[in-house]
Amino acid sequence: MTSAWLIAVSALFGLGLLGGVAYLLRVDWLRRRAESHYRGLFENSFDAVFVLDRQNLIVDANPRAVALAGQARATLLTWNLAQLRNLLGDYGAQVDLSGLDIQGVVRSAVSFPSTHGAPRTLEICATRTPGGGCQLALREITEARQYEQTLRNKAETLQAIIDAAPAEIAVVDQQGIIRQVNHAWRGAMTAEKDAGVGRAYRTVREADDYDSVGEGLASILAGKVSLFDREYAITRRSGIRWYRMLVAPLPDGAVVMHVETTDQHFTAALLEKTNETLQAIIEGSPLPILALSRDGQVTSWNASAAILFGWPADEILGRRVPWGWPLPVGERSEETVRTKSGGQVEVRSWTRELHGGYVRICEDLTETKRLERQLQQSQKMEAVGQLAGGVSHEFSNLLTVILGFGHVLMSELQDGSSHQANATEVVRAAERGAGLTRQLLALGRRQVVEPRAIQLNDSVRSVERMLERVIGEQIHWRSELDVAVPQIFADPGQVEQVILNLALNAKDAMPSGGALTVRTAGPEPLPSGRVTGDFVRLTVLDEGAGMSEEVKAQIFDPFFTTKAPGQGTGLGLAVVYGILKKCGGEIGVLSQPGEGTRFDVYFPAWRSTVAERPRTAAGVGRRGSEMILVLEDEAGVRELLRDSLERRGYRVLTAATFAEARALFDKHGRETSLLLTDVIVPQGNVGEMAREFERRQPGLRVVYMSGYPESVLEQQRITGAFLPKPFTPGELADRLRAVLDGGR
C-alpha cells in the first residue's frame, strides 16, 4: 500500500516537473521571437533610434542612427548622451529629457542648418525603458515641415484672397455647419456670435424664400448638383435687399458665396424701363428710325419706317436694306428710295455708328420737295402771270382801238359792200385777239370771269384752229360734234381753256402719235346725280398709255405730274377741275394702263332763268348829253373814247396826264358828270385823284377801265365801277349810261 502510494506520488511529481520545463521552454521561445521581431523593427526603422542605459550611455543604435551619427557602430556604442548632443552642435541643448520621468514620453523638435545651408528639422521622441534607461528616436521631418509650411502659406494666401473678396463667403461641412468665413461675411453677420461659425447655416442666414435657398445647399451637399445659383430677396425695414447665392461643392462640404445685387437689380430694372421708354419713343417717333448691322442687315425697324417704306418689321428684320449699301456715316445725305409698292420717296438721312452697327434716322422729304417744286412753279407762274398781265394790258389797249374803230367803220360802210366785209374780218380778228388776251390772263390767273350763254361746239372749233400747229402731224384730230346740243352757261375763255388743257394733256400722252377725239353730246343728267338738271357733255379721248388707279387718284391735285422734272407744271388738270367746280359742272375719267384715257366734262346747260349780261351789237349804244372827263395815256384809246362818246351825244374832255386832267377839272369841274380813267396812269394815283374830284364835285361818277382784271382795283385800293378792256363802242356807251343812271 505504502509502496504503491509512493510510486503514484513519484509519477505525479515527474509529470509536474516535465510541464514546468515545457512552460519555460515556450516562454523562452516567445521571448526570443519577440526580441527577433523587435530587432527587425529596430534595425529597419526609418527613425534613427538610440538606446541609452541608466547612466545615459549608448548601448544600442540601429543602422539609421549609425548613418545619422556618421560613426562606426562600435564607436557609437562608446558614446554617452553628452556626446550625442555634441553631434547636434549648438542645437543639441534643445534635446531636453528633464520631464521624461514624469511624463514617460517627451517629444521635441530640433532645427539646425545642414551642410548645404538649407535648414533641417529633427523630431525627437524619448521614452523610458524598463531598466531605467531611455530610447531616443530621431526622425527627419524637414520635408514634412516644409510641406506643412507650404500648406499654411497657401491657406493664408487663400484666406487673404477670400477676405479681400467683396462677396460674403462661408465654408460649411457635410452637415451644413459653418466652419470658416471671410471678412465680408463677418461684417454682414455682426449680430451673430463669432459670425455664426460653428452653427448650422440655415440658423444664421435669412431669406424671404429660404426653402428654395436651403434646398439648393442641401442638393450640393448631397452631390445632386455641381453648382447652385439663385437670386433671393431679404425684406428689411430699410427696404428690399437682393442677393445672389452661389454654392459649389468641396471634398468635405461646400463653399457658399453671397453677392449683394441690390444695385445691379435696380439698375437692371431701371435699364429695362429706360429701354422700354426708348423703344416707345422710337416706335412713336414720326421719323423712320432703323438700326443696321455692319453688313447692312436690319436689326431694328420702327412703325414710321414701315409706313414710309412699305415693309412691315417682320418682313425686313434680318434682311439687308432695300436701297443698297454702304451708307454714308457721320453726315447728312439725301436720296430717293424705292418703296415696297414700287413708288419712290425722297428722304434725308443721318447715320451714326453705334455698338458695332449703325443707327439711321430718316426724314420724309417727299412732301417738302413737292411743295418746294410747287413754290418754284408758283413763283415761275407768278412771274409768267405778271408778264402775261402786262402783255395782255398793252395788247388790250391795241385791241380796244382796233375793235372800236372797226365797229365805227362797220357802222359807216354800206351794208353788203366789200369794204364792210373787210371791216367785219378786222373786227373778228380783233375778237379772236381778245380771246387770246383772256387766255394770257388765265395763264396768270388774272382773267375776268364773265359767264354767258355760249355754244360749246363753237368753242371746240376755236380751240381746234388754235391747236392745228401745236399738236403736230403725228396727232390726228377728230371732232364728233352734236349739232343739237343746247347752249351752256360759262365763261368763253374758261371753256376754251378746259378744252385746250385736255387736248394738250392727250397730246402729251401720245408721244408716238395717235388719234385725239373730241365729242359733244346732250342734254343729259350728271352720272353722279349730285345735281339735277340738264348738262352738255364734252368728251376727250386719246390712245395713249393710260393711267393706273394710283395715278388717277391724284391727277386733279395741284402740281401733280407724271412727267420728268422741268417738263410739266402739274396744273393743267387742276385748273380744269377748278373751272368746272366754279361753274357747277363735273369731270370724270376712265383709263386703264395701255388702253388710253377718256375725260367726260359736263357743263350746265343754258337755262332762261340765268341772267346773262347783255351784249351790245356793233355800232349800237345808249346815248347821252353829259360831260365826261377821260384820262387815258394811250393816244389811240383816248381818241377812240372821244370819237365813240361824241358820236352818242356826250361832251368829252380828254387828258393824257394827271396835270392835264386836273387843269381840265379845275376849269370844267362843275359841269363834269363822270370821270372815265385808266387804272394805271404813269406818275400818279388815279384813286387819290378820283377821291379828290369827288370831294370837290359831289355826285361825280367814276368808271375805271383796264386791261388788267378787276382785282387790280383792290390792289390799288380803289372802289368803283369797272370796264375791262378790250371793249366795243357799244359796250362802252352802255356801261357809262348805266353808271350815270345810278348803277354800278
C-alpha positions in Angstrom: 0.0 0.0 0.0 2.8 2.3 1.1 4.9 1.5 -1.9 2.0 1.9 -4.3 1.3 5.3 -2.9 5.0 6.3 -3.2 5.0 5.1 -6.8 1.9 7.3 -7.6 3.4 10.3 -5.9 6.6 9.9 -7.8 4.7 9.7 -11.0 2.8 12.9 -10.4 5.9 14.7 -9.4 7.7 13.7 -12.5 4.8 14.9 -14.7 4.7 18.3 -12.9 8.4 18.8 -13.5 8.1 18.0 -17.1 5.2 20.5 -17.5 7.3 23.3 -15.9 10.2 22.7 -18.2 7.9 22.8 -21.2 6.4 26.1 -20.0 9.8 27.6 -19.5 10.9 26.5 -23.0 7.8 28.1 -24.5 8.3 31.3 -22.7 11.9 31.4 -23.8 10.8 30.8 -27.4 8.3 33.6 -27.2 10.9 35.9 -25.7 13.4 35.2 -28.5 10.6 35.6 -31.1 9.6 39.0 -29.6 13.3 40.0 -29.5 13.7 39.0 -33.1 10.6 40.9 -34.1 11.7 44.0 -32.1 15.1 43.7 -33.5 13.7 43.6 -37.0 11.6 46.7 -36.4 14.6 48.3 -34.6 17.0 47.6 -37.4 14.6 48.5 -40.3 13.0 51.6 -38.7 13.1 54.8 -40.7 13.8 56.6 -37.5 17.3 56.9 -36.0 17.0 55.0 -32.7 19.5 55.2 -29.9 19.1 53.1 -26.7 20.7 54.5 -23.5 21.1 52.9 -20.1 20.5 54.4 -16.7 23.9 56.2 -17.0 22.9 57.7 -20.3 25.4 55.5 -22.1 24.5 54.4 -25.6 24.0 50.7 -25.5 22.4 50.2 -28.9 21.9 52.0 -32.2 20.1 51.0 -35.4 21.6 51.5 -38.9 19.7 54.7 -39.4 21.2 56.1 -36.1 24.7 55.0 -37.3 24.2 56.8 -40.6 22.9 59.9 -38.8 25.9 60.0 -36.4 28.4 59.3 -39.2 30.3 57.0 -36.8 31.0 53.2 -36.7 28.5 51.4 -34.6 31.3 50.1 -32.3 32.4 53.7 -31.7 28.9 54.9 -31.3 28.3 52.3 -28.5 31.0 54.0 -26.5 29.2 57.4 -26.6 27.0 58.9 -24.0 24.1 61.4 -24.1 26.5 64.4 -23.9 28.4 63.2 -27.0 25.1 62.6 -28.8 24.2 66.2 -28.0 27.5 67.4 -29.4 26.5 65.6 -32.6 23.8 68.3 -33.0 26.3 71.1 -32.2 24.7 74.2 -30.6 21.2 72.8 -31.2 21.9 69.7 -29.0 20.8 71.6 -26.0 17.3 71.5 -27.4 17.2 67.8 -26.5 15.6 68.0 -23.1 14.9 64.8 -21.1 14.0 66.5 -17.8 10.4 65.6 -18.0 10.9 62.0 -19.0 10.4 60.5 -15.5 7.2 62.5 -15.1 5.6 62.1 -18.5 7.2 58.8 -19.6 7.4 60.2 -23.1 9.0 63.5 -24.2 8.6 64.9 -27.8 10.6 67.8 -29.2 11.9 69.2 -32.5 15.3 70.4 -33.3 16.1 72.6 -36.2 19.7 73.1 -37.4 21.4 74.1 -40.7 22.6 71.3 -42.9 26.0 71.3 -44.7 24.5 72.8 -47.9 22.8 75.6 -45.9 19.2 74.5 -46.0 17.7 74.1 -42.5 17.0 70.6 -41.3 14.4 69.6 -38.7 14.5 66.5 -36.4 11.7 65.3 -34.4 13.0 63.6 -31.2 10.8 61.2 -29.2 12.3 60.0 -25.8 10.7 57.1 -23.9 11.7 55.5 -20.6 12.8 51.9 -20.9 12.1 49.3 -18.1 15.7 49.2 -17.0 15.7 52.9 -16.1 17.3 53.9 -19.4 15.7 55.6 -22.4 15.2 55.2 -26.0 15.7 58.2 -28.4 14.0 58.0 -31.8 15.1 60.8 -34.2 13.1 61.4 -37.3 13.9 63.9 -40.0 10.8 65.9 -40.7 12.3 68.7 -42.9 10.2 68.0 -45.9 7.1 67.4 -43.8 7.6 70.7 -42.1 8.3 72.4 -45.4 5.1 70.9 -46.8 3.2 71.9 -43.7 4.5 75.4 -44.1 3.6 75.5 -47.8 0.1 74.4 -46.9 -0.1 77.1 -44.2 1.1 79.7 -46.7 -1.4 78.6 -49.2 -4.1 78.6 -46.7 -3.2 82.0 -45.5 -3.0 83.3 -49.1 -6.4 81.7 -49.9 -7.8 83.3 -46.7 -6.4 86.7 -47.7 -7.9 86.4 -51.1 -11.2 85.3 -49.7 -11.1 88.1 -47.1 -10.4 90.6 -49.9 -13.4 89.4 -51.9 -16.5 91.7 -51.6 -18.7 88.7 -51.6 -19.8 87.2 -48.3 -18.2 83.7 -48.2 -18.6 80.8 -45.8 -17.3 77.2 -45.8 -19.7 74.6 -44.4 -19.0 71.0 -43.6 -21.0 68.0 -44.8 -23.6 68.6 -42.0 -24.1 72.2 -43.1 -22.1 73.6 -40.1 -20.3 76.9 -40.8 -16.5 76.3 -40.4 -14.8 79.2 -42.0 -15.9 82.7 -43.1 -14.3 85.8 -44.7 -14.2 89.4 -43.6 -17.2 90.4 -45.7 -19.3 87.7 -44.0 -18.2 88.8 -40.6 -19.1 92.4 -41.4 -22.6 91.3 -42.5 -23.1 89.0 -39.6 -22.1 91.3 -36.7 -25.3 90.4 -34.9 -24.2 86.8 -34.8 -21.7 85.5 -32.2 -18.4 84.7 -33.9 -20.2 85.4 -37.2 -22.1 82.1 -36.9 -19.0 79.9 -37.1 -19.8 76.5 -35.6 -23.6 76.9 -36.1 -25.8 75.4 -38.8 -26.0 77.6 -41.9 -29.8 77.7 -42.0 -29.9 79.2 -38.5 -27.6 82.1 -39.4 -28.6 83.2 -42.9 -32.0 84.7 -43.6 -34.0 84.9 -46.8 -37.6 85.7 -47.8 -37.7 82.4 -49.6 -35.3 80.3 -47.6 -36.8 77.0 -48.5 -35.6 77.2 -52.1 -32.2 78.5 -50.9 -31.8 75.8 -48.3 -32.8 73.1 -50.8 -30.0 74.4 -53.1 -27.4 74.0 -50.3 -28.7 70.5 -49.5 -28.5 69.5 -53.1 -24.9 70.5 -53.3 -24.0 68.6 -50.0 -25.9 65.5 -51.3 -23.9 65.6 -54.5 -27.1 66.1 -56.7 -25.9 69.2 -58.5 -22.4 70.6 -59.2 -23.4 74.3 -58.9 -26.3 76.2 -57.3 -27.1 79.7 -58.4 -30.1 81.6 -57.2 -31.1 85.2 -56.6 -33.1 85.9 -53.5 -34.5 88.9 -51.6 -34.4 89.9 -47.9 -37.0 92.3 -46.8 -35.8 94.7 -44.1 -37.0 97.9 -42.6 -34.8 99.9 -44.9 -36.3 98.1 -47.9 -35.7 95.0 -50.1 -32.1 93.9 -50.5 -31.3 91.5 -53.3 -28.5 88.8 -53.2 -27.1 86.2 -55.5 -26.2 82.9 -53.8 -23.6 80.6 -55.4 -22.9 77.2 -53.8 -20.1 74.9 -55.0 -19.1 71.5 -53.6 -15.9 70.9 -51.6 -14.4 67.4 -50.7 -15.8 67.6 -47.2 -18.6 70.2 -47.6 -19.3 73.2 -49.7 -18.4 76.9 -50.2 -21.3 79.4 -50.1 -20.9 82.8 -51.6 -23.4 85.7 -51.3 -23.1 88.7 -53.5 -25.4 91.7 -52.9 -27.0 92.6 -56.2 -29.4 95.2 -55.0 -27.8 98.0 -57.1 -27.5 95.8 -60.1 -31.0 94.6 -59.6 -32.4 98.1 -59.5 -30.0 99.2 -62.2 -31.2 96.4 -64.4 -34.8 97.3 -63.7 -34.1 101.0 -64.5 -32.2 99.9 -67.6 -35.2 97.8 -68.7 -37.6 100.6 -68.0 -35.3 103.0 -69.9 -35.1 100.6 -72.8 -38.9 100.3 -72.8 -39.2 104.1 -72.7 -36.6 104.5 -75.5 -38.3 101.8 -77.6 -41.7 103.5 -77.1 -40.1 106.8 -78.2 -38.6 105.1 -81.2 -41.8 103.3 -82.1 -43.8 106.5 -81.6 -41.4 108.7 -83.5 -42.8 110.3 -86.6 -39.4 109.9 -88.1 -38.4 106.5 -89.5 -35.6 105.0 -87.3 -33.7 101.8 -88.1 -30.7 100.0 -86.8 -28.3 98.1 -89.0 -25.5 95.6 -88.5 -22.1 96.1 -90.0 -23.1 94.3 -93.2 -26.3 96.3 -93.6 -28.8 93.8 -92.2 -31.7 95.5 -90.4 -31.8 94.8 -86.7 -34.5 97.4 -85.7 -37.3 98.9 -87.7 -39.9 101.3 -86.2 -43.5 101.8 -87.3 -42.8 105.0 -89.2 -40.2 103.2 -91.2 -42.8 100.5 -92.0 -45.3 103.2 -93.1 -42.8 105.2 -95.2 -41.0 102.3 -97.0 -43.9 99.8 -97.0 -42.1 96.8 -95.4 -43.5 95.7 -92.0 -40.9 94.8 -89.4 -41.4 91.1 -89.7 -40.6 91.2 -93.4 -37.5 93.4 -93.2 -35.7 92.3 -89.9 -32.6 90.3 -90.7 -32.6 91.4 -94.3 -30.3 93.9 -96.0 -31.6 97.4 -96.5 -33.6 97.5 -99.8 -31.8 100.6 -101.2 -28.3 99.4 -101.2 -25.1 99.6 -99.2 -22.8 101.1 -97.9 -24.4 104.0 -96.0 -22.7 107.4 -95.5 -21.7 107.6 -91.8 -21.4 110.7 -89.8 -23.0 113.0 -92.4 -26.4 114.0 -93.7 -27.5 112.6 -97.0 -30.5 112.9 -99.3 -31.6 110.2 -101.6 -34.5 108.8 -103.5 -35.6 105.4 -102.1 -37.9 102.9 -103.8 -40.7 101.6 -101.6 -42.1 98.1 -101.4 -45.0 99.1 -103.7 -42.6 100.3 -106.4 -43.1 104.0 -105.6 -40.4 106.4 -104.7 -39.9 108.6 -101.6 -37.3 111.3 -101.1 -35.6 111.1 -97.7 -32.9 112.9 -95.8 -30.9 110.6 -93.5 -28.5 110.8 -90.6 -26.3 107.7 -90.0 -24.3 107.2 -86.8 -22.1 104.3 -85.8 -23.4 102.6 -82.6 -22.4 99.4 -80.8 -20.8 97.6 -83.7 -23.5 98.7 -86.1 -25.3 101.8 -87.3 -28.4 103.7 -86.4 -30.2 105.7 -89.1 -32.8 108.4 -88.7 -34.7 109.3 -91.8 -36.9 112.3 -92.7 -39.5 112.1 -95.4 -38.9 114.9 -97.8 -41.3 113.8 -100.4 -44.0 116.4 -99.5 -41.4 119.0 -98.7 -39.7 118.5 -102.1 -43.1 118.6 -103.8 -44.0 121.8 -102.0 -40.6 123.3 -103.0 -41.3 122.4 -106.6 -44.8 123.8 -106.2 -43.3 127.0 -104.8 -40.8 127.2 -107.6 -43.6 126.6 -110.1 -45.8 129.1 -108.4 -43.1 131.7 -108.4 -42.5 131.0 -112.1 -46.2 131.1 -112.8 -46.4 134.3 -110.9 -43.6 135.8 -112.9 -45.2 134.5 -116.1 -48.6 135.8 -114.9 -47.2 139.3 -114.3 -45.6 139.2 -117.7 -48.8 137.9 -119.3 -50.8 140.5 -117.4 -48.5 143.3 -118.7 -48.6 142.0 -122.2 -52.4 141.5 -122.1 -52.8 145.0 -120.8 -50.8 146.5 -123.7 -52.5 144.2 -126.1 -55.9 145.1 -124.7 -55.2 148.7 -125.5 -54.4 147.9 -129.1 -57.4 145.6 -129.4 -59.7 148.3 -127.9 -58.6 150.7 -130.7 -58.9 148.0 -133.4 -62.3 146.8 -132.2 -63.6 150.3 -131.6 -62.6 151.8 -134.9 -63.6 148.5 -136.6 -67.1 148.9 -135.3 -67.1 152.6 -136.4 -66.1 151.5 -139.9 -68.8 148.8 -140.0 -71.4 151.3 -138.9 -70.4 153.9 -141.6 -70.0 151.5 -144.5 -72.8 150.4 -146.7 -74.3 147.0 -145.9 -73.1 144.3 -148.2 -70.2 146.3 -149.6 -66.8 144.7 -149.8 -65.3 147.3 -147.5 -67.8 146.4 -144.8 -66.9 142.8 -145.2 -63.3 143.7 -144.8 -64.1 145.7 -141.7 -66.0 142.8 -140.3 -63.0 140.5 -140.7 -60.9 143.1 -138.9 -63.4 143.0 -136.0 -63.5 139.2 -136.0 -59.7 139.1 -135.9 -59.7 141.6 -133.0 -62.2 139.5 -131.2 -60.0 136.4 -131.6 -57.2 138.6 -130.2 -59.4 139.4 -127.3 -59.8 135.7 -126.7 -56.0 135.3 -126.7 -55.8 138.1 -124.2 -58.2 136.2 -121.9 -56.0 133.1 -122.2 -53.0 135.2 -121.3 -54.8 136.4 -118.2 -55.9 132.9 -117.5 -52.2 131.8 -117.6 -51.5 134.3 -114.9 -54.8 133.6 -113.1 -55.9 137.1 -113.7 -58.8 136.7 -116.1 -62.1 138.4 -115.6 -64.8 135.7 -115.4 -67.9 136.7 -117.5 -70.2 133.7 -117.8 -72.8 133.8 -120.5 -74.7 131.6 -122.9 -72.4 130.2 -125.5 -72.3 127.3 -128.0 -69.9 124.6 -126.9 -69.3 123.5 -130.5 -68.0 127.0 -131.3 -65.5 126.8 -128.5 -64.3 123.4 -129.8 -63.8 124.8 -133.3 -62.0 127.8 -132.0 -59.5 125.7 -130.0 -59.1 123.3 -133.0 -57.9 126.2 -135.2 -55.5 127.3 -132.4 -54.1 123.7 -132.0 -53.5 123.0 -135.7 -49.9 123.9 -135.5 -49.3 122.8 -131.9 -50.3 119.2 -131.8 -48.2 118.2 -134.7 -48.7 115.9 -137.7 -48.5 112.7 -135.7 -51.7 113.5 -133.8 -54.9 113.1 -135.8 -57.6 115.4 -134.5 -61.1 114.1 -134.9 -64.2 116.2 -134.0 -67.6 114.5 -133.5 -69.9 117.4 -132.6 -73.6 117.0 -132.0 -75.3 120.0 -133.7 -78.3 119.7 -131.5 -76.6 120.3 -128.2 -78.0 123.2 -126.3 -76.0 126.3 -125.2 -74.1 126.2 -122.0 -73.7 129.0 -119.4 -70.0 129.6 -118.8 -67.1 132.0 -119.4 -65.9 131.5 -123.0 -62.3 131.9 -122.1 -62.5 129.3 -119.4 -64.4 126.8 -121.6 -61.6 127.2 -124.2 -59.0 126.7 -121.5 -60.7 123.5 -120.4 -60.7 122.1 -124.0 -57.1 123.3 -124.6 -55.8 121.8 -121.4 -57.5 118.4 -122.0 -56.3 118.4 -125.6 -52.7 119.2 -124.7 -52.8 116.5 -121.9 -54.0 114.0 -124.6 -51.2 115.1 -126.9 -48.6 114.5 -124.2 -50.0 111.1 -123.5 -49.3 110.1 -127.2 -45.6 110.9 -127.9 -45.6 108.4 -130.8 -48.8 109.8 -132.2 -52.4 108.6 -132.3 -56.0 109.8 -132.6 -57.4 112.6 -130.4 -61.2 112.6 -130.5 -63.4 115.4 -129.2 -67.2 114.8 -128.9 -70.1 116.9 -127.7 -73.5 115.5 -126.7 -76.5 116.4 -124.6 -78.6 117.4 -122.9 -78.2 114.6 -120.3 -78.1 114.3 -116.5 -74.9 114.1 -114.4 -73.8 110.5 -113.9 -73.1 111.1 -110.3 -76.6 112.5 -109.7 -75.0 115.2 -107.5 -77.1 117.9 -109.1 -80.3 117.6 -111.0 -80.9 119.3 -114.4 -79.5 119.2 -117.9 -75.8 119.2 -118.8 -73.9 119.2 -122.0 -71.1 116.6 -122.2 -67.6 117.2 -123.7 -65.6 114.0 -124.2 -61.9 114.0 -125.0 -60.3 110.6 -125.8 -56.7 109.6 -126.6 -54.9 106.5 -127.5 -52.1 107.0 -125.0 -50.5 104.7 -122.4 -53.4 105.1 -119.9 -53.2 105.5 -116.1 -53.1 103.3 -113.1 -55.6 103.7 -110.2 -52.9 105.3 -108.1 -52.2 107.9 -110.7 -55.9 108.5 -111.4 -56.5 109.3 -107.7 -54.0 112.2 -107.9 -54.4 113.7 -111.4 -56.5 116.6 -110.2 -54.1 117.5 -107.3 -52.3 120.8 -108.0 -48.7 120.3 -109.2 -49.1 116.5 -109.6 -47.5 115.3 -112.7 -46.1 112.1 -114.1 -43.7 113.9 -116.4 -40.0 114.4 -115.8 -38.9 117.5 -113.8 -39.0 120.6 -115.9 -41.4 119.0 -118.5 -44.7 119.7 -116.8 -46.3 122.1 -114.2 -48.9 119.7 -112.9 -51.5 122.5 -113.1 -53.4 121.7 -116.3 -56.0 119.2 -114.9 -56.1 121.1 -111.6 -57.2 124.2 -113.4 -59.8 122.3 -115.4 -61.2 120.8 -112.1 -61.3 124.3 -110.5 -63.1 125.9 -113.5 -65.8 123.1 -113.6 -66.3 123.3 -109.9 -66.9 127.1 -110.1 -69.3 126.8 -112.9 -71.3 124.0 -111.4 -70.0 121.3 -113.7 -68.3 118.0 -113.2 -65.4 115.9 -114.7 -64.9 112.2 -114.8 -62.0 110.0 -116.1 -61.9 106.4 -117.4 -58.5 104.8 -118.0 -56.5 101.6 -117.8 -52.8 101.1 -118.4 -52.2 100.5 -122.1 -55.8 101.4 -123.1 -55.8 105.2 -123.4 -57.8 107.7 -121.4 -61.3 109.3 -121.6 -62.3 112.5 -119.9 -66.0 113.4 -119.7 -66.7 117.0 -118.9 -70.2 118.3 -118.0 -71.2 121.9 -118.4 -74.6 123.2 -117.1 -77.0 123.7 -120.0 -78.3 127.2 -120.6 -81.5 128.0 -118.6 -83.5 131.1 -119.3 -83.7 131.9 -115.6 -80.0 132.7 -115.6 -79.4 136.3 -116.2 -76.9 136.8 -119.0 -75.1 140.1 -119.3 -76.5 141.7 -122.4 -74.1 142.1 -125.3 -74.4 145.2 -127.4 -74.2 144.9 -131.1 -71.6 146.6 -133.2 -72.2 150.4 -133.5 -75.1 150.4 -131.1 -75.1 152.0 -127.7 -77.2 154.2 -125.4 -76.8 157.9 -125.9 -76.4 160.9 -123.5 -75.5 164.6 -123.3 -73.4 164.7 -120.1 -69.9 166.0 -119.9 -67.3 163.2 -119.4 -63.6 163.7 -118.5 -61.4 161.0 -120.0 -57.9 160.2 -118.5 -56.0 157.8 -120.8 -52.3 157.8 -121.5 -52.6 155.7 -124.7 -53.3 158.1 -127.6 -55.2 155.6 -129.8 -57.5 154.6 -127.0 -58.0 158.2 -125.9 -59.0 159.2 -129.5 -61.4 156.2 -129.7 -63.1 157.1 -126.5 -63.5 160.7 -127.6 -64.9 159.7 -131.0 -67.3 157.0 -129.7 -68.7 159.1 -126.9 -69.2 162.2 -129.1 -71.0 160.2 -131.7 -73.5 159.3 -128.9 -74.0 162.9 -127.9 -71.7 163.2 -124.9 -69.4 166.2 -124.4 -65.9 164.9 -124.0 -62.8 166.3 -122.3 -59.6 164.2 -122.9 -56.3 164.2 -120.8 -53.2 162.2 -121.2 -51.6 163.1 -117.8 -52.7 163.9 -114.3 -51.7 167.5 -114.8 -53.9 167.8 -117.8 -56.8 166.1 -116.0 -56.5 168.5 -113.0 -56.3 171.5 -115.3 -59.5 170.5 -117.1 -61.3 169.6 -113.9 -60.3 173.0 -112.4 -61.9 174.7 -115.4 -64.9 172.4 -116.0 -65.4 170.5 -112.7 -68.9 171.9 -112.0 -70.1 170.7 -115.4 -68.4 167.2 -115.3 -70.8 164.3 -114.6 -68.4 161.3 -115.0 -64.7 160.6 -114.8 -63.6 157.8 -117.1 -60.0 156.8 -116.3 -57.5 154.1 -116.9 -56.4 152.4 -113.6 -52.7 152.5 -114.4 -51.5 156.0 -115.4 -47.8 157.0 -115.1 -46.7 159.5 -112.4 -49.8 159.4 -110.2 -52.5 157.5 -108.4 -55.9 157.6 -110.1 -57.7 156.6 -106.9 -56.5 159.6 -105.0 -57.2 161.9 -107.9 -60.8 160.4 -108.2 -61.4 160.9 -104.5 -60.2 164.4 -104.7 -62.5 165.2 -107.6 -65.5 163.6 -105.8 -64.8 165.8 -102.7 -64.8 168.9 -105.0 -67.8 167.8 -107.0 -70.3 165.8 -105.0 -72.3 163.4 -107.2 -69.4 162.8 -109.6 -69.5 159.3 -111.1 -66.2 157.4 -111.7 -65.6 154.4 -114.1 -62.2 152.7 -114.1 -61.0 150.8 -117.2 -58.0 148.5 -117.6 -56.6 145.6 -119.5 -55.8 144.1 -116.1 -58.6 142.1 -114.2 -60.9 143.9 -111.8 -58.8 142.7 -108.9 -56.4 145.5 -109.8 -58.8 147.9 -108.1 -58.3 146.1 -104.8 -54.5 146.2 -105.3 -54.7 150.0 -105.9 -57.3 150.4 -103.0 -59.8 151.7 -105.5 -63.6 151.2 -105.4 -65.9 152.0 -108.2 -67.4 150.8 -111.5 -65.1 148.8 -113.7 -64.9 148.3 -117.5 -62.5 145.6 -118.7 -60.5 146.2 -121.9 -60.9 145.4 -124.8 -64.5 146.7 -125.3 -66.6 147.8 -128.2 -68.0 151.4 -128.5 -71.5 150.0 -127.8 -70.3 148.2 -124.6 -68.6 151.5 -123.5 -71.7 153.6 -124.1 -74.0 151.1 -122.3 -71.6 150.8 -119.3 -71.4 154.7 -118.9 -75.1 155.2 -119.3 -75.8 152.6 -116.6 -73.4 154.3 -114.2 -74.8 157.8 -114.9 -78.3 156.5 -114.3 -77.3 155.4 -110.8 -76.0 151.8 -111.4 -72.5 150.3 -110.9 
